Amino acid sequence: MTVSFYTLGCKVNQYETQAMEQEMTRRGHTLVPFGEPADACVINTCSVTAEGDRKSRGAVRRARRECPSAVVAVCGCFPQVHADQAAELGADLVMGSADHGVFLDRLEALAAVPPADRAFLLDPGDPMKRRDFERLPAGGLADRTRALLKVEDGCVNFCSYCIIPYARGPVRSLPMDEARAQAVRLAEQGYRELVLTGIELSSWGSDLPGHPLPEQLILEICEAAPSLRVRLGSLEPRTITDSFCQYCAGLDNLCPHFHLSLQSGCDATLRRMNRKYDTARYLESVNLLRRYFPGCAVTTDLITGFPGETEEEFAETLDFLETCRFSAMHIFPYSPRPGTPAAELPDQVPRKEAEERARKASFLAWKMKRDYLERCTDSVLDVLFETGSRGYAQNYVEVRVDEEVPRNSLLPV
């Protein structure tokens, strides 16, 4: 049969989608672009924000509208936390954020039944009871040059604004020997870059015997697959220690690009968010990275208009952003997330004010990005080309050249 996939959200979702694509191809099915006629449409959803919920609902409705006789199957975080809403969208199969093999088995079974005889199946499961890491094949989404390897799932930080711990459950880690073996296989398959990802990558190893540290995993993978550029997903600031930097600084194939979640540059706001660090600890991490990885790119996330955030607190955040000098930022105006403690906090900031603060922060982020790019001029960067003329350097700076270059080439520019 023909199958289309649509993915929303984070790199973990992208990883899980490419794993399902691999498995469906292995089973003899044909992949087609989402929106084209298909026998089955899979929507891997996101629920990190209310906007993610909205886009997830829209994708399911679109699939049902454009492919009325297809099996419409929904998985991911949205049905995990909003099973009742997902059940109302007209899908045939709704599961959660795990058990992807069972999900595909059920999809195939439904596809063998005439549309009029299909029985709706809803089975999101209970994420809080999950204790085992789900093994899925690593690789890349169709037409991608970099591979994804999920090494961790789940989160127990319970930040006050975040629904994801309730959607993904406790921390589960891929053992180091299995991660190493998958990295070697990806290098043998011709990938040039590997992105290590997880719901909370910094928690990798906390559930394994001996509680190995993330830096030990990074060292193992970089040494096992020296032909791969290794890029890290988002890290908690507390992960960055002298030990972490000493482990990683000598790894030639580790990309000098570090994404450290910030969310606010004001300590009072960080406490309301239930973040596990303050601005002093965050700045210590940034300084450590720049000492051990000169010229590295440090990127971050920011939420503006969090409940209780005053103009003075937002001004503190802007000052702290300038102190950190980020090379790029993802900025989101806060929106209440039903089911999270932050949604019940007093002093909710009006949406328009949160958006205005996001615009101000975005302008500052643009200036800092320009400053970083200007510091990169006249340097030679190794660029992995994803199209004929565009690619990304090791510090995740986008580079375009005036000539056609073979896709998946890694060249000095």
N, C-alpha and C positions, 0 to 999 in steps of 0.2 A: 504494500500500500504506500501511498504518498503521505508524508508527514511534514508539517511545518512547525517551527518553534518561535516563540516570542518571549524575550527575556527582559524583565525590569529589575532595577536595583543594582546590587553590589557585585564585586568580582566573585564572591562565593556563588551567587546565583549563576553568573556566567560559567563558572567551572562546572556546576551541576548540570547546566543545559548542555555544554559540550559533551559531558559524559553520557547524557541521554542520547544525544545525536550519534555518538560513537556506537552505543549499544543498539539503537534502532537500525543503523547501517549494517552492523554485524548480523542482525537478525534478518537481513535481506530487504529492508524497506528503503524507500527513496526519499531523500530530503528535498523539499521545495521551499522557496521563500514564503514567509508569512504574508498573507494577503492574496496569494495565488490559490487556485482550486486545489484542495487536498482532501484526503480521506480522513485525516486526523489533524487536529490543531492543538498544540500544547502551549499553554501560557504559564510561564514560571514567574510568579508574582513577587511583589515587594510590599512591605507594610511599615517601612521605617518612618514614614511621614503620612499625614492625611492625603497629601498629593500622590504618594505611592499607591495608596488605596484607590484613589480616584482613577489613576491610570490603569491599575489592574482591572478594575471593573470595566473600564472602557475597552480594554483589549479583549476581554471575554465576550462582551456584547458584539464587538466587531467580528470576532471569529464566528459567532453564531449567525450573524447577519450575512456575512460574505460566503460562508460554507454551511448552508442550512442542513445538509445531510451528513456532514462530517461528525466524527466523535470529537467533542470539545472537552479537553482534559485540563484541569487546573491544579497547580501545585505551588509550593513556596510559602512565604510567610503570611500573605494576606488571608488565605483560607485557614491557616493555622490559628490565627487570633480572631478571625471574623467568619467562622464556618457558616453561621446563619446567613450572613450577607452573600457569601459565595454560593450558597445553595439556591439563591433566588435569581441567579444570572442566566439560567438556561443551559448550564454545562451538563455533560453526561457523567463526568467523573471529577470528584473534588477530593484531593488528599492534602497533606501538609508539607512540611519542610524536610522530610526524611523518607526512607523506604522507596527510593526511586526505582529499584528493580521491580518491586511489587506494583508500583504505579504503572510501569510500562506493560507488565503482564495483563493488568486489568484493562488498559487501553486496547491492547490487541484483542482481548476477549470481547469487548464492546464493539469493536470494528467488525467482528464477524457476525454481528446481529443486525438485522434490518432496523433502520432508524425507528420505525413505529413500535418495535418490540424491545427497545433498550430500556433497562431499568436504571434510574438514576442511582449513583453510588457516592455516598459521602462518608469518608473515613480519614479525618485529619490526624488521628492519634493523639497521644499525650506527650508533649515534648519533655515534661519534667521527669518522665520515667526513663528517658533515653540514657544509656550508660556506655554504649559501644560506638566507636567511630565507624561510620558507613564507608566501606571501601568502594570507590568509584575510579574509573580510569582517568588519568590526567591527560591534558592535551589542550587544544585551542578550538575556539569556535570556528565555524566555517570561514575560510578566507583570512584567518588571522595568522600573524607571523610569530607571536609570542604564545607560549604555553602557560597554562594555569595549573598550579598544584595546591589543592586545599590540604593543609596539614592540621587544621584545628576546626572544631565546630563548638557552638555554645558559648555562653557568657554568664558570669555570675556577678558582674559589677553592679547591675541594677541602678544605673543612672536614672535620676528621677523623671527624665523626659522620654526614656527609651522603652519601647515595647519588645525589642528583640530578645532579651533573656526569656520572655514568656513564649516567644515563637520558636526559639532554638533549643532551650533547655540548658542543662549543665555542660561544663567543658568536657570535650572528648578530643583526644590527640591521636594523630597518625604516628605509630612508632617510628623511631629514627631510621631503622634499617629499611623499612618499607618506603619511607620518603626518599632515602638515598637511592634505592633501586629504581623508583619511578623517575627520578631525575636523570639517571643514567640512560634509561629507555628513551626519554624525551630527546636527549642529546643524540642518541643513535638514530632517531626518526628525523633529524635534520632541523629541529628548532634551534634558534640562536639565542632566545631569551626565555627565562622561566620566572614567573611571578609567584612567590609564595604568599598564600592568602589564607584567611580564616575569619570567622566571625569576631574573634578576639585573639589575634595572632600572638600577642604578648603572653597569653595564658598557656601557649603550647607547652606541654610537658608537665604541667602541674598535676595531672591525673595519672602520669606514667610512673612505673617503679623507679625510685631514685630521684624523681622530680628533676629531670634534665632541664637546662635553661635554653631559651630560644637561640642564644648565640652559639651553643653547641650544635644545634641543628643546622644553622646557617653555615658554620664551618664545614660540617660533614658534606652538605650538598654542594658547596662551592668546590671543595676538593674532589668530590666524586665526579663532577661534571665540569671540568675546567673550560670546555668549549662553550658553555652556556653563560650568558650574562644572567646574573641572579638579581632580581628586583624584589624588594620587600613590600608587603602590604602595610596597612596602617598599624602603627605601634603606639602603645601607651607610653607617655613620657617617662614613667618610672622604670621602663625596660632599659633605658639608656644610662648605663653606668660605666665606670672605668673598665670593669671586666668585660662588658659587652663590646666596648670600643677596641680594647686590646685584642680580643678574639677576632674581630672583623676587619681591623684596619689594614692588615696585610693581605687581604683577599683581593687579588687583582680583578676577579670577575664579579665582585659584588658592586652593584650600581650605587654610586654615591648620591642617592636620592632617598630621603627619609621623610615619611609622612607621619607627623606626630599630632594626634588629635588634641586640640586646645579647647574649643567650644566657648570660652570666655577668658578675657584677660583681666578679670576682676575677681579677687579672692572671695568676696561675699557671694557673688553669683555662682562661682564654682562650688561653694558649700551647698547652696540651694539645689544645684544640679546633682549633688552627691558624687562629684568627681573625686578621685582619690589622690589629688596632688594640689599644690597651690602654684602661684605664678613663679615663686622663687625656685621651686623644684623644676618647673617646666623650663625656665631660662637656663638652669644648670644643665639640662639635657641638651638644649640647643648649643650651648657653649662647648660642651664635651664633643658633640658631633663636629663642630667647626674646628676644634683643635686637632682631632684625629683624622678628619676628612676635609682638608682645606679645599674650599671652593664648592663643597657639596650643596645640593639643593635641599632645603627644608620647607616642606609644604604642610598645610594644616586645614582643619575644618573650624568654622565659627558659626554659632547661633546668636542671632540678634533678637532683642525684645523678649528675652526669657522673663517669666513672671517675677515681678519685683525689681527688674533692672531699671534703675533711674538714669537720668541724663548724666549724672556724675559717674555712675558705674560704667556706663557706655564710654564716657570720655577716658576712663582708666583703661578700658579695653583697647581703644584706639592708640593710646600711648604705648601700651604693651606690644601691640602689633608692630609699631615702628621700632621698638627695642629689639624685637626678634628678627626683623627684616626677612620675612618669608619670600620665597621665590614664586609661590603660587598659593592660592587659597580657594576653598569651597565655602561659600557663605550662604546661610539659610535663615530667613526670618522664622522665628518660632511660631509654630501652630500647635494648639493643644492636641495631645494624643490621648484619646479616650482609653482608660485602663491604666494610665500611668499616674504616679503621685503628682507630677508637675501640673497635670490638667486640673487638679483640685487646689492648687496654691492660690492664695489671695494676690491681689494687685496684678492681674493679667494685663499685659501691655496691649493696647489696641493694635490690630493687624497693620493699619496704615503706618503707625509709628515704627513697628518692627521692620516693615519694608523700607521705610526711609532710612533707618539705621543700617540696614543691609546695603543700601545704595552708597551710603557714606563709607562704609567699610570696603565695599567693592572698589570705590575710586582709589582708596589708599592701597588696596591689594594690587590694583593695576600699576600704580606708581612703583611699588616695590618689585613687581615682576619686571617692569622695564629696567629698573636699576640692575637687577640680577642678569638680565639678558645682555645689557651693555657690558657687564663685567666678563661675559663669556666671549665677546667679540675679540678677534685676533687670536683665539685659542683653537686648537685642533681637537675635535670631539669625534668619538666613534659613533657612527649613526647606523641604526638598524632600519633599513628602508622597508616600509610597509606598502608603498605604491611605487610607481615609476620615478617619482621625484620627491617624495616626502617620507620622513622617518623621525625617529626619536633618538637623541643622544643618551649616553649612560645616565646623565643627570635629569632626564625626562624633558629636556628642552626640545621642542619641535623644530625640525630643520627641513628647509626646502632647497633644492638645487635646481639649476637651469638645464639639466640634462636627464635623460631617461636612464635609470639604474635598475638592474634586475631585482625583482622583489625578493626579500629575505637576505639581501646582501648586507654585510656589516663592514662599513668602509670609513676611513678617516676623512673628515671634512673640515 
